[in-house]
């Protein structure tokens, strides 16, 4: 690998990023995680998070540990990635209504408030954010991006795993990647 040596899985929260991280892991790409956030009812196969990612605006040193690995990062943080690395970004897309429903269920399970911002307003904000990030990311000289729809992974996991393999240009176990996709976890549908 030349400059493109960090694989980022991104998107809105609850868009399938953990599912994609699991696919990459079983496919043969080691994830950069810290195990702090344990699997739970909302993500029974794990969150695949690395806490230092949230501090990317001020702490970029951890990126050296992310070389040749995959790391999960919400879309709002992508703009803080430094230019000295190359990034292959797998950007997960999911119906905004499903994202909101999934977030609401998670907040309810945690006993947290769910009505801070009305769904219509939040949907508009999310839509605008995703459009801005998608337009921005395609103009970055140190980033390549593959857009993957959550619904497409559930409909044909093998085809989407092949797309990911081809995008990354690596030998990945496509069958293993497809096998970890669990349709029973698709609980918030439009």
trRosetta pair geometry for C-beta under 8 A, 3 or more apart (Angstrom, degrees):
i j d omega theta_ij theta_ji phi_ij phi_ji
1 4 6.0 -110 -168 79 104 70
1 5 4.7 126 126 -93 134 86
1 68 6.7 174 28 -90 148 89
2 5 7.5 -139 87 -46 28 98
2 86 7.1 41 101 14 75 157
3 85 7.3 151 -180 -176 78 36
3 86 3.4 104 133 -32 83 134
3 142 6.7 -101 148 -141 127 88
4 86 3.8 -86 -80 127 44 128
4 87 6.9 -76 -138 41 72 8
4 88 5.3 69 -177 -46 112 96
4 144 6.5 -4 -117 14 138 115
5 67 4.8 2 139 -148 118 81
5 68 5.7 -34 -172 -53 92 64
5 85 6.8 -102 57 -161 89 91
5 86 5.9 84 9 60 66 95
6 63 6.4 -40 -89 -163 153 91
6 66 4.8 42 -130 123 110 110
6 67 6.2 -64 -74 -98 81 42
6 68 7.9 -49 -87 -18 45 27
6 69 7.5 -10 -133 59 65 64
6 71 6.8 -24 -175 21 100 115
6 85 5.3 21 4 164 128 132
6 86 7.0 158 26 84 81 51
6 87 5.2 -35 77 -106 97 72
6 88 7.3 177 87 25 45 71
7 24 7.0 176 121 -148 145 151
7 29 6.3 -16 44 -180 154 151
7 69 7.0 -129 39 111 95 31
7 70 4.3 -43 89 -102 112 75
7 71 7.2 141 83 19 61 65
7 87 7.6 134 -108 -162 21 64
7 88 5.0 -26 -109 70 71 102
7 89 7.9 163 -162 -86 51 28
7 90 7.0 21 -178 -6 95 104
7 168 6.6 4 -104 -117 131 117
8 70 7.5 165 -86 -157 16 67
8 71 6.0 -29 -110 70 62 83
8 72 7.8 116 -165 -118 61 19
8 73 5.4 -36 -159 29 108 118
8 78 7.3 117 147 -112 155 94
8 81 7.5 -68 -66 -86 155 148
8 87 5.3 4 -1 -167 120 115
8 88 7.1 166 24 79 71 46
8 89 4.7 -20 71 -108 106 73
8 90 7.2 -175 91 27 53 66
9 17 5.0 137 135 -156 106 86
9 20 4.8 173 -145 99 134 122
9 21 5.3 -145 41 -67 161 81
9 24 7.0 -140 -56 -9 131 143
9 48 7.9 10 60 116 139 138
9 70 6.0 39 -19 179 106 112
9 71 7.3 -170 23 90 79 32
9 72 4.9 -34 71 -104 101 69
9 73 7.4 135 69 24 50 65
9 89 7.9 153 -93 -159 21 57
9 90 5.0 -18 -110 67 69 104
9 92 6.9 34 -179 -24 87 109
10 17 6.8 1 -134 -111 9 125
10 72 7.5 151 -80 -161 47 54
10 73 5.2 -27 -94 77 95 79
10 74 6.7 96 -149 -168 80 13
10 75 5.0 109 166 -82 108 66
10 78 5.9 37 -134 -69 161 117
10 89 5.7 -21 19 -163 121 104
10 90 7.2 148 25 77 67 51
10 91 5.3 -25 76 -109 92 69
10 92 7.0 -170 92 17 38 80
11 15 3.7 -118 132 81 129 146
11 16 6.9 4 68 54 160 77
11 17 5.3 -167 43 -62 106 103
11 74 7.5 -68 76 -140 38 53
11 75 5.7 9 -143 -45 10 110
11 91 5.6 129 -73 -171 83 60
11 92 3.5 -71 -33 61 156 84
11 93 6.6 -142 -129 -64 123 33
11 94 7.1 81 167 2 138 96
12 15 4.5 108 60 -42 77 126
12 74 7.1 30 -142 -153 26 92
12 75 6.1 -30 -66 10 48 124
12 92 7.8 -111 35 89 63 93
12 94 7.0 -114 55 44 110 101
12 96 8.0 62 26 -114 170 70
12 99 5.3 12 106 -143 137 149
12 126 5.9 32 -110 -153 147 112
12 129 7.6 103 -89 94 103 125
12 130 6.6 -48 -45 -76 111 110
13 17 7.8 -65 -123 16 36 128
13 74 5.9 -17 -56 -112 79 121
13 99 7.4 112 83 -166 60 104
13 103 6.5 80 104 -92 111 111
14 94 7.3 -112 118 72 70 153
14 98 7.9 -160 137 127 108 75
14 99 4.9 133 91 -147 109 68
14 102 4.0 162 -172 99 134 129
14 103 5.2 -127 -9 -57 155 78
14 106 7.1 -140 -84 -10 126 140
14 188 7.9 -2 174 51 124 146
15 92 4.3 143 123 111 107 111
15 93 6.7 -59 -173 -145 122 8
15 94 4.1 -167 -142 9 73 119
15 99 5.9 -4 -78 -101 77 113
15 150 6.1 -136 177 -56 62 128
16 19 4.6 -48 -165 40 74 121
16 20 6.0 76 136 -24 85 98
16 92 4.4 -162 70 -166 96 140
16 94 5.8 146 -8 -60 106 124
16 148 7.7 -119 101 108 134 106
16 150 4.0 179 -31 -108 144 100
16 153 6.5 144 -171 37 147 148
17 20 5.7 -55 -149 38 33 109
17 21 6.4 37 152 -22 66 103
17 48 7.6 -144 130 72 85 121
17 72 5.2 107 155 -144 120 113
17 74 7.8 -104 -31 -90 168 56
17 92 5.2 -144 -70 16 66 145
18 21 5.5 -49 -147 34 35 114
18 22 6.5 37 152 -19 65 102
18 43 5.2 -16 116 -145 174 128
18 45 6.8 144 145 80 112 95
18 46 6.5 -175 -167 97 116 60
18 47 5.5 -76 -105 -140 128 34
18 48 5.2 158 -131 23 73 110
18 72 7.1 13 -82 -106 56 157
19 22 5.8 -55 -153 35 31 111
19 23 6.5 34 148 -21 64 104
19 45 7.5 75 -98 66 58 138
19 150 7.8 95 51 -133 144 87
19 153 6.8 123 126 128 134 154
19 180 7.8 167 -161 119 72 100
19 181 6.6 58 -172 -115 116 74
19 185 7.7 173 -86 91 117 139
20 23 5.3 -49 -148 34 37 116
20 24 6.4 37 154 -18 67 102
20 90 5.8 -168 173 118 146 135
20 92 5.9 -145 -18 -70 141 122
20 148 6.8 122 -98 80 134 149
20 153 7.6 -106 -78 -99 84 159
20 164 7.7 177 -152 -105 99 147
21 24 5.8 -54 -150 36 32 110
21 25 6.3 36 151 -23 64 105
21 31 5.5 59 -174 -107 103 137
21 46 7.9 -104 95 101 122 103
21 48 3.7 143 120 141 158 172
21 70 6.1 177 -130 120 75 129
21 72 5.4 -42 -69 -61 136 115
22 25 5.6 -52 -147 33 32 114
22 26 6.5 18 161 -7 66 105
22 45 5.4 5 -88 139 152 132
22 46 6.9 134 -79 58 107 104
22 48 6.9 -134 -50 -48 68 137
22 180 5.1 -146 135 143 112 144
23 26 6.5 -63 -148 43 27 98
23 27 5.9 28 153 -23 63 117
23 153 7.9 -105 -55 -151 154 129
23 157 7.9 -152 -111 -167 129 105
23 161 6.3 -139 -172 -105 124 96
23 164 7.1 86 125 53 129 170
23 177 4.2 57 -167 -156 89 89
23 178 7.8 54 -133 -58 108 30
23 180 5.9 -167 -87 64 60 122
23 181 7.0 21 -82 -59 112 87
24 27 5.4 -62 -143 40 29 116
24 28 7.9 -83 176 54 55 47
24 29 4.3 -46 170 59 97 117
24 31 6.8 110 91 -71 111 92
24 70 4.6 50 124 -21 155 165
24 90 7.9 -173 -61 18 128 156
24 164 7.4 -119 -84 162 84 141
24 172 7.6 -65 -137 -137 55 138
24 177 7.4 42 -67 -117 28 111
25 29 6.7 -82 -85 72 32 65
25 30 7.1 52 -125 -125 73 29
25 31 5.1 -37 -81 -21 106 109
25 48 7.7 -140 -38 -109 130 127
25 70 7.5 -114 -61 47 68 130
26 173 6.6 -90 138 75 74 118
26 176 4.3 -143 146 145 107 111
26 177 6.0 170 83 -82 100 49
26 179 7.5 -108 132 63 154 97
26 180 5.3 151 14 -32 152 139
27 161 6.9 -175 -92 -158 130 107
27 164 7.6 -97 -93 105 175 127
27 165 7.2 -143 -168 -81 137 94
27 172 3.7 10 171 -172 111 109
27 173 5.1 -165 -138 50 49 71
27 174 7.1 41 -124 -77 106 33
27 176 6.1 175 -84 81 48 104
27 177 4.2 22 -71 -68 108 110
28 170 7.1 -155 88 137 120 122
28 171 7.0 -21 71 101 165 69
28 172 5.1 -155 33 -124 112 65
28 173 5.8 121 -33 1 105 90
29 69 6.6 137 171 -148 86 42
29 70 4.9 75 129 -22 123 111
29 168 7.6 -88 -63 -168 143 161
29 170 7.2 90 -69 92 107 161
29 172 7.1 -27 -24 -107 96 113
30 68 7.8 36 45 121 101 81
30 69 4.9 -56 86 -122 84 97
30 70 7.4 174 88 20 36 78
31 48 5.4 -75 -176 -150 155 106
31 69 6.4 111 -144 176 14 102
31 70 5.1 -44 -107 71 66 92
31 71 7.1 129 -164 -86 70 43
31 72 7.7 9 -156 -20 116 93
32 50 5.1 -6 125 -60 88 152
32 62 7.7 132 167 162 142 106
32 65 6.0 120 -130 122 130 97
32 66 4.9 -68 -21 -104 160 76
32 69 4.7 100 -40 119 94 138
32 70 6.9 -163 9 82 78 39
32 71 4.4 -19 52 -87 114 97
33 46 7.9 10 -149 165 163 126
33 48 5.3 -97 -87 -152 129 49
33 49 6.3 76 -137 63 89 29
33 50 5.4 -128 -120 -66 33 84
34 49 7.1 -49 36 104 88 68
34 50 5.2 110 -15 -128 96 61
34 51 5.7 -51 38 5 150 92
34 52 7.6 113 -41 -2 139 90
35 38 7.4 29 180 -84 68 66
36 49 7.1 -72 55 89 93 105
36 51 5.6 19 26 -41 152 120
37 47 4.5 -28 105 45 121 150
37 49 5.0 30 33 43 128 130
38 46 7.8 -73 -171 -119 38 72
38 47 7.9 71 88 5 10 109
39 43 5.9 -118 -139 106 67 78
39 44 5.5 58 175 -161 114 29
39 45 6.3 -168 -124 75 128 6
39 46 4.5 -58 -75 -76 100 53
39 47 7.0 -170 -89 -17 51 74
40 43 6.2 48 49 48 70 70
40 44 7.1 -89 91 -84 22 52
41 44 6.6 9 -131 -67 24 91
41 109 6.1 -146 71 -156 128 155
42 102 7.8 110 -156 179 102 88
42 105 7.2 154 -110 109 100 99
42 106 4.6 54 -114 -108 148 99
42 109 6.5 -172 -52 52 107 153
43 46 6.2 -61 139 92 107 12
43 47 5.0 94 96 -75 157 69
44 185 7.0 -141 32 -104 107 122
45 180 7.3 116 -152 180 155 106
45 182 7.2 158 -40 12 136 135
45 185 7.6 -57 -5 -75 112 161
47 72 7.8 -137 152 65 69 160
48 72 5.1 103 112 -17 100 137
49 53 7.1 -120 -168 31 75 130
49 72 6.0 -75 -99 69 54 124
50 53 4.9 95 80 -22 88 106
50 62 7.2 168 147 162 130 146
50 71 5.9 -50 21 -145 136 102
50 72 7.2 145 12 46 86 79
51 54 6.1 -45 -175 19 52 111
51 55 7.8 32 141 -4 71 103
52 55 5.5 -61 -162 41 54 108
52 56 7.8 97 142 -64 67 63
52 59 5.8 -96 -168 109 97 133
52 62 4.5 118 116 -35 145 162
53 56 5.9 -4 -172 -46 47 106
53 62 7.6 -106 -67 91 54 145
53 71 6.3 170 -89 167 127 116
53 72 7.1 -93 -40 84 177 60
53 73 5.2 -142 -174 -99 129 87
53 77 6.7 91 159 127 88 164
54 77 7.2 -110 -121 -91 39 148
55 58 5.4 -61 176 57 89 93
55 59 4.2 26 118 29 114 116
56 59 6.7 -77 -100 67 23 66
56 60 6.4 62 -158 -90 64 71
56 73 7.3 38 -39 -137 150 128
56 77 5.2 99 37 -178 137 114
56 80 4.2 124 117 104 107 131
56 81 6.8 -29 177 -74 136 54
57 77 7.7 -112 -41 -141 84 86
57 80 4.7 -90 -82 -126 60 143
59 62 6.5 45 140 -3 101 104
60 63 5.5 -15 176 -5 73 121
60 80 7.9 -149 -84 149 103 94
60 82 5.3 54 -154 -19 153 127
61 64 6.6 -32 177 9 56 108
62 65 5.4 -49 -170 34 62 113
62 66 6.6 63 136 -25 77 104
63 66 5.1 -55 -151 33 45 117
63 67 7.5 74 151 -45 65 76
63 81 7.8 120 -104 -145 139 80
63 82 7.1 -128 -1 34 168 109
63 85 5.8 -118 165 -42 135 155
64 67 6.2 -21 -169 -15 40 111
65 69 7.4 -25 141 29 62 142
66 69 5.3 -117 -159 62 47 104
66 71 4.8 -36 -132 -28 123 137
67 85 7.9 -132 -89 -134 84 119
73 77 5.1 -111 179 77 103 121
73 78 6.4 125 119 -74 123 68
74 77 5.6 87 67 6 74 104
75 78 5.8 -26 -160 -11 47 117
75 91 7.2 64 -98 -139 109 101
75 129 6.9 120 101 146 127 107
75 130 6.9 27 125 -104 171 63
75 133 4.7 11 175 -143 118 171
76 79 7.7 -46 172 13 42 104
76 129 7.0 -32 -81 -168 89 130
76 133 7.7 -90 -79 -80 39 133
77 80 5.5 -51 -174 29 68 115
77 81 7.9 88 137 -41 76 82
78 81 6.0 -30 -170 -7 51 114
78 89 7.2 37 -128 -118 129 145
78 133 6.4 97 42 -150 138 111
78 136 7.9 139 100 100 123 122
78 137 6.5 -24 146 -90 152 107
79 136 7.2 -23 -89 145 96 152
81 85 6.9 -91 175 63 101 112
81 87 6.1 3 165 -43 158 150
81 142 8.0 -152 120 96 115 121
81 143 7.8 94 84 -73 146 118
82 85 6.3 80 79 13 83 94
83 141 7.9 32 -147 66 107 96
83 142 5.4 156 -151 -6 66 151
85 142 6.7 107 92 165 46 132
86 142 5.0 -129 -110 -170 58 83
86 143 7.5 175 -165 -78 60 37
87 140 8.0 -5 52 116 113 137
87 142 6.3 66 15 130 84 85
87 143 4.7 -14 70 -109 101 80
87 144 7.5 -171 97 31 57 59
88 143 7.7 159 -91 -156 22 60
88 144 5.4 -13 -117 65 68 98
88 145 7.9 166 -167 -86 47 32
88 146 7.6 16 176 -1 88 102
88 167 6.9 142 -174 142 119 96
88 168 6.0 111 143 -110 158 71
89 137 6.3 -91 67 -166 157 134
89 143 5.6 10 -7 -166 119 109
89 144 7.0 178 25 85 75 44
89 145 4.5 -20 72 -107 103 79
89 146 7.3 -180 93 27 55 63
90 145 7.8 158 -89 -157 21 60
90 146 5.2 -18 -114 66 66 101
90 148 5.9 4 -176 1 93 126
90 164 6.3 19 -113 -125 136 102
90 167 7.3 120 -91 100 92 149
91 133 7.8 170 -140 126 137 115
91 134 7.1 145 144 -100 161 84
91 137 7.0 134 -61 85 146 171
91 145 5.6 9 -7 -166 119 110
91 146 7.0 172 23 80 74 45
91 147 5.1 -30 73 -105 103 63
91 148 7.0 155 75 22 47 73
92 148 5.6 -34 -105 74 58 94
92 149 8.0 111 -163 -121 57 16
92 150 6.1 62 -178 -63 100 87
93 130 7.4 96 -121 -164 87 137
93 147 5.8 28 -21 -176 122 97
93 148 6.8 175 19 83 82 39
93 149 4.9 -39 73 -103 105 62
93 150 6.5 -132 89 -8 50 82
94 98 5.5 -100 159 80 106 119
94 99 5.3 127 95 -60 113 96
94 149 7.3 132 -83 -162 46 61
94 150 3.9 25 -94 2 94 141
94 151 7.4 132 -127 -26 66 79
95 98 4.3 77 74 8 98 109
95 99 7.0 -168 92 -11 50 83
95 150 7.6 -103 5 56 71 122
95 151 7.2 56 -23 -40 103 121
95 190 5.1 -85 135 -22 159 136
96 99 5.4 -50 -148 33 37 116
96 100 6.3 35 155 -17 67 104
96 123 4.8 104 140 -143 132 86
96 126 5.2 149 -135 94 113 132
96 127 5.9 -39 -72 -64 155 88
96 130 8.0 -132 -81 -1 106 145
97 100 5.8 -54 -148 38 30 110
97 101 6.3 30 154 -18 65 107
97 123 6.9 13 -73 -110 61 128
97 190 4.9 85 84 -96 129 111
98 101 5.6 -53 -143 38 32 111
98 102 6.1 33 157 -20 66 107
98 150 7.5 -150 97 85 146 148
98 188 5.0 133 -158 116 73 96
98 189 6.3 -2 -107 -119 112 25
98 190 5.5 -84 -53 -36 93 91
99 102 5.9 -59 -149 37 26 110
99 103 6.3 25 154 -17 64 108
99 126 6.6 171 89 -170 146 161
100 103 5.7 -55 -146 37 30 110
100 104 6.2 34 155 -23 65 106
100 119 5.4 92 175 -140 151 99
100 122 6.1 124 -110 102 118 126
100 123 6.2 -47 -46 -74 143 88
100 126 7.6 -140 -60 -4 97 156
101 104 5.6 -52 -147 34 30 114
101 105 6.5 32 154 -19 64 103
101 188 3.9 168 104 -164 113 121
102 105 5.9 -52 -150 34 31 111
102 106 6.5 30 152 -18 64 107
102 187 7.6 116 -106 72 86 89
102 188 4.2 -147 -65 29 76 155
103 106 5.7 -57 -150 37 33 112
103 107 6.3 31 154 -19 68 106
104 107 5.8 -56 -147 37 30 110
104 108 6.3 32 154 -21 65 106
104 114 5.1 67 -141 -152 82 128
105 108 5.7 -54 -148 35 30 113
105 109 6.4 31 154 -19 64 106
105 187 7.3 -126 110 105 179 122
105 188 6.3 -144 -4 -71 136 123
106 109 5.8 -55 -150 35 31 111
106 110 6.5 19 154 -9 64 111
107 110 5.8 -65 -148 45 31 106
107 112 4.4 -91 -161 73 83 102
107 113 7.1 -48 171 83 127 28
107 114 4.8 144 99 -88 136 87
108 111 7.6 37 -179 -71 31 28
108 112 7.8 -89 -58 50 20 66
108 114 6.2 0 -62 -55 80 137
113 116 5.8 99 113 -49 116 90
115 118 7.5 14 -161 -85 73 52
117 121 5.2 -114 173 87 97 118
117 122 4.7 118 108 -62 117 99
117 125 7.6 -19 156 10 152 144
118 121 4.7 85 65 11 86 105
118 122 6.9 -162 91 -6 41 90
119 122 5.6 -60 -141 42 32 109
119 123 5.9 36 159 -24 68 106
120 123 5.8 -51 -146 33 27 113
120 124 6.6 26 153 -17 60 105
121 124 5.8 -56 -152 36 31 111
121 125 6.4 30 151 -17 65 107
122 125 5.6 -54 -147 38 33 112
122 126 6.2 34 155 -19 67 106
123 126 5.8 -54 -145 38 29 110
123 127 6.2 31 156 -21 64 108
124 127 5.8 -53 -145 35 29 112
124 128 6.3 27 157 -16 63 108
125 128 5.9 -58 -148 39 29 109
125 129 6.2 30 154 -20 65 109
126 129 5.6 -57 -146 37 30 113
126 130 6.2 27 158 -18 67 106
127 130 6.0 -56 -147 36 27 108
127 131 6.4 27 155 -18 63 108
128 131 5.8 -56 -148 37 30 112
128 132 6.4 29 155 -18 64 108
129 132 5.8 -59 -151 37 29 110
129 133 6.2 23 157 -15 66 109
130 133 5.9 -56 -142 40 30 108
130 134 6.0 29 159 -18 66 110
131 134 6.0 -57 -143 39 26 109
131 135 6.3 23 158 -16 62 109
132 135 6.0 -60 -149 38 27 108
132 136 6.1 24 156 -18 65 112
133 136 5.6 -58 -143 40 29 111
133 137 5.9 29 162 -25 67 109
134 137 6.1 -49 -137 31 26 110
134 138 6.9 24 163 -18 58 106
134 147 7.3 34 -129 -92 114 128
135 138 6.5 -65 -159 32 27 107
135 139 7.3 14 152 -11 61 112
136 139 6.1 -75 -163 37 35 106
136 140 7.0 41 149 -39 70 101
137 140 5.8 -44 -155 9 40 117
137 143 5.7 -91 -168 117 79 146
137 145 5.1 74 136 -58 123 150
138 145 6.4 -87 -82 33 67 133
140 143 4.0 34 90 26 122 114
144 167 7.5 -179 127 -174 118 94
146 163 6.7 155 -172 146 133 101
146 164 6.7 156 108 -107 157 58
146 167 4.1 -16 -63 -130 145 162
148 152 6.8 -130 -173 67 67 120
148 153 6.4 51 164 -52 110 109
148 160 6.0 91 -149 -160 112 114
148 163 7.1 154 -101 97 101 132
148 164 7.0 10 -81 -72 142 99
149 152 4.1 85 71 2 99 108
149 153 7.1 -166 93 -10 54 79
150 153 5.9 -55 -157 30 32 111
150 154 6.7 24 151 -12 65 107
151 154 5.7 -58 -152 40 36 109
151 155 6.1 32 153 -19 69 110
152 155 5.5 -56 -140 40 32 111
152 156 6.6 -39 180 46 67 86
152 159 7.5 -90 168 88 98 113
152 160 5.5 131 123 -75 97 124
153 156 7.8 -99 -142 68 17 46
153 157 5.6 43 -177 -105 65 69
153 160 4.6 -93 -100 64 66 169
153 181 5.9 -159 156 -123 95 139
154 157 7.2 21 -105 -61 16 89
154 181 6.6 -169 -102 172 49 124
154 183 5.6 106 -154 -108 98 87
154 186 5.6 55 -118 -70 147 149
156 159 4.1 19 130 21 119 117
156 160 6.4 134 96 -15 74 89
157 160 5.8 -62 -147 44 33 107
157 161 6.0 37 155 -23 69 108
157 177 7.2 -169 161 121 100 77
157 178 3.8 132 115 -143 106 77
157 179 7.8 175 114 -29 144 23
157 181 4.0 -156 -103 20 144 152
158 161 5.7 -54 -145 36 29 112
158 162 6.4 31 154 -20 63 104
158 174 6.3 68 -151 156 72 106
158 175 7.5 6 -115 -101 100 49
158 178 4.3 7 -75 -95 63 153
159 162 5.7 -55 -153 34 31 113
159 163 6.6 35 148 -21 64 103
160 163 5.4 -46 -149 32 38 116
160 164 6.5 40 151 -19 65 101
160 178 7.9 133 57 -99 83 86
161 164 5.6 -51 -150 35 34 112
161 165 6.3 38 151 -20 65 105
161 172 7.3 -140 175 111 93 123
161 174 4.5 134 122 -150 120 77
161 177 3.8 142 -131 98 130 129
161 178 4.9 -101 -8 -55 146 83
162 165 5.5 -51 -146 37 33 114
162 166 6.2 32 155 -17 66 106
162 174 5.5 33 -74 -132 68 140
163 166 5.9 -57 -148 38 28 109
163 167 6.2 30 154 -21 64 109
164 167 5.6 -55 -146 37 30 113
164 168 6.2 17 160 -8 66 110
164 172 7.1 -51 106 63 98 162
164 177 7.2 -153 62 -179 135 158
165 168 6.2 -66 -145 44 25 101
165 170 6.7 -111 -152 68 66 67
165 171 7.7 23 -158 -139 110 20
165 172 4.4 -141 -106 43 99 115
165 174 5.7 -56 -32 -78 147 101
165 177 7.8 -159 -50 7 104 160
166 169 7.2 25 -179 -72 32 50
168 172 6.9 61 67 -30 134 131
172 177 6.4 36 146 -40 116 134
173 176 3.9 27 120 22 120 117
173 177 6.3 154 95 -21 67 85
174 177 5.5 -54 -147 35 33 115
174 178 6.3 29 157 -17 67 106
175 178 6.0 -57 -148 38 29 107
175 179 6.2 32 154 -26 64 110
176 179 5.6 -55 -145 33 31 116
176 180 7.0 29 160 -22 63 102
177 180 6.6 -63 -161 26 28 104
177 181 7.9 34 146 -28 59 97
178 181 6.1 -46 -167 11 44 114
182 185 4.7 66 97 -1 104 109
183 186 5.4 -37 -165 12 55 118
186 189 6.4 56 152 -67 95 101
